[in-house]
Amino acid sequence: MKQNNKLMRNGSGIHARPRVSIAARQPLKPKYSAHRTTILLGVLCISAGLAVQQNFNEIFGFVNRPITRVQMNEQWQQLNERDIRQLLQGTMGKGFFEVDVAKVKSAIEQHPWVARASVRRVWPDTLSMDITEHVAIARWGENQLLNLHGATFAPADLAGASHLPRLQGPEASQFQVMQQYQLFSQILFPAGLKLTELTLTARGSWQITLNDSLQVAIGRSDLTEKMERFVEFYISQPKTNAEAFEAIDLRYGNGIAVRNKQQDLTGVAIR
């Protein structure tokens, strides 16, 4: 009888020869453990981060240069460059990206002669500013000036504004008074009369001063009609008569009251 296994004899009998199994070769253990690999990767990441940080600081320092120059328009009558530079003392020398342009704009617009300002940064080291100053057309009350838009502003020194007409009226009436001033000035122009003072009283009555001396009471209604009537009358008078006028009262329906210097009011009827 055939058997798959070869037989072996020994002193005690016959036995089957055992199979010899060949085990698979086991892979070698890595030289470095996973823990050591993690540490190595961490060190590499930190080193790379430090290198990136150093390069970033160098690049940022290059683009974030200090502000050292100022560009500004200088077509002004009242402002000057020295005034503006004084307002920028806390800004010069700061880094390009550290300058708060909104804050600079606000600081410049605090100057009483500045109507508005725009500010922008120009790389690498410049602040560019466009500044518009107020254009005063009249004095308002005792301590303020009035601009073209009917807004008031208050410079510290009004000595240079003594030639401007003086307007005054109740609170928040600036724009109304300015418009009336412009209308009256146009009507008075043919007579060669200069409106030097205009007042709107609390009761809504209008009074003007012409050529710094002639007082004219207009009243509250029919302002344009009354002023046109006055100009017609004034032009019709001989120059010597007109120069003698001290006060005019237009608060009549169809007439004018005239007071000459050192005389009482005299009625003049005009139909």
KACORBEL-V564063 format. One record per helix or strand of 3 or more residues. SS is the DSSP state (alpha for helix, beta for strand). FROM is the first residue (numbers start at 1). TO is the last residue. If there is no record, write none. Layout:
SS,FROM,TO  SS,FROM,TO
This chain:
beta,7,10  beta,13,16  alpha,34,63  beta,69,72  alpha,81,87  alpha,101,108  beta,114,122  beta,126,133  beta,136,140  beta,144,147  alpha,159,161  beta,165,168  alpha,174,191  beta,195,200  beta,206,210  beta,214,219  alpha,223,236  alpha,239,243  beta,245,249  beta,255,260  beta,265,269
